[in-house]
Amino acid sequence: MSMKMNKKFCVLKNFRVRSFTLLECIIALFVISGSVLVYEALTASLSTNIRYLSDNYQENWLLFSQQLHTELAGSQLEKVEGNKLYISRDGQQLALGQSKADDFRKTNADGRGYQPMLFGLADSHISRESNIVTIRLTFKNGLKRSFIYAFT
């Protein structure tokens, strides 16, 4: 039996097995750790962008101001009362203002209908000086914006 073992040992001794060297192992570890760091950075960047887009009141404000300007362009100023702006357009009476919720909406003058124009408001104030209407809005994140429109 010992002869067979020696014979097998001799065969294995001549057989060369390729293995990792220390340098190859270190390079593999650097590649793996670098990949993990890149993945972590991309994930952090993606989550920051998603958070920014979901809480981006600035774009909502720009869209709202353009939409409100278009609404007021062809209308007549009726009155400002109860923190609401009342206008008439093509014989139809409309009211614009913040609801009891957190949105600024357009309704009929008697309160029927519901068209939200802007969400995420904490407070709003509508004032009038002759034909100039000022709408001051405060968002939930603390952003403050003013919209001034002069009726002709």
CORSULLIN-V318086 format. One record per backbone hydrogen bond with DSSP energy under -1.0 kcal/mol. NH is the residue of the N-H (numbers start at 1). CO is the residue of the C=O. If there is no record, write none. Layout:
# CORSULLIN-V318086
nh = [NH | NH]
co = [CO | CO]
This chain:
# CORSULLIN-V318086
nh = [5 | 6 | 7 | 8 | 9 | 10 | 11 | 12 | 13 | 14 | 25 | 26 | 27 | 28 | 29 | 30 | 31 | 32 | 33 | 34 | 35 | 36 | 37 | 38 | 39 | 40 | 41 | 42 | 43 | 44 | 45 | 46 | 47 | 48 | 49 | 50 | 51 | 52 | 53 | 54 | 55 | 57 | 61 | 62 | 63 | 64 | 65 | 66 | 67 | 68 | 69 | 70 | 71 | 72 | 73 | 75 | 76 | 78 | 79 | 81 | 85 | 86 | 87 | 88 | 89 | 92 | 94 | 95 | 96 | 97 | 99 | 104 | 105 | 106 | 107 | 108 | 109 | 111 | 115 | 117 | 118 | 121 | 122 | 123 | 125 | 127 | 129 | 132 | 133 | 134 | 135 | 136 | 137 | 138 | 139 | 140 | 142 | 145 | 147 | 149 | 151]
co = [1 | 2 | 3 | 4 | 5 | 6 | 7 | 8 | 9 | 10 | 21 | 22 | 23 | 24 | 25 | 26 | 27 | 28 | 29 | 30 | 31 | 32 | 33 | 34 | 35 | 36 | 37 | 38 | 39 | 40 | 41 | 42 | 43 | 44 | 45 | 46 | 47 | 48 | 49 | 50 | 51 | 55 | 57 | 58 | 59 | 60 | 61 | 62 | 63 | 64 | 65 | 66 | 67 | 68 | 69 | 72 | 88 | 86 | 86 | 84 | 96 | 79 | 94 | 76 | 92 | 89 | 87 | 107 | 85 | 105 | 103 | 118 | 97 | 115 | 95 | 112 | 93 | 108 | 106 | 104 | 104 | 102 | 138 | 138 | 136 | 134 | 132 | 129 | 149 | 127 | 147 | 125 | 145 | 123 | 143 | 120 | 139 | 137 | 135 | 133 | 131]
